[in-house]
């Protein structure tokens, strides 16, 4: 018999969308962004982190952000989404999953996010304890179309690749 190690791989897709309201704080990927409007949400409304959380939960088959952190629970009112991401990271690690990479897209007409992409990458990769180079952030506008284009909302999509080591005997 030959004993060897293999990996099981899974991918997950996450998304989030929040209305914007003048005077609210805008937080993306754990970074406060200077803007006249921010997300309307039960938590801090960080669509970037929420999309990453949903991608991680989806890849592991552990449900979604609303199941784990319901907006009906006052414990999550105004919570820093980075804290929620830490909880999810600990949960997936307890199941022996490790992050291979994350690709994140944030859709916002304004503000322009190019100056913040590096900070967002650093923030999320730091929260997750992962390699900065395995975290990517892209920013897109709505080209004046739809709720994002009219600056009524902000949206994010994330895809993650996870792996865990499996022991096999041949």
Secondary structure, 3 states (H helix, E strand, C coil): CCEEEEEEEEEEEEEEEEEEEECCCEEECCEEECCCEEECCCCCCCHHHHHHHHHHHHHHCCCCHHHHCCCCCHHHCCCCHHHHHHHHHHHHHHCCCEEEEEEEEEECCCCCCHHHHHHHHHHHHHHHCCCHHHEEEEEECCCCCHHHHCCCEEEEEEEEEEEEEEEEEC
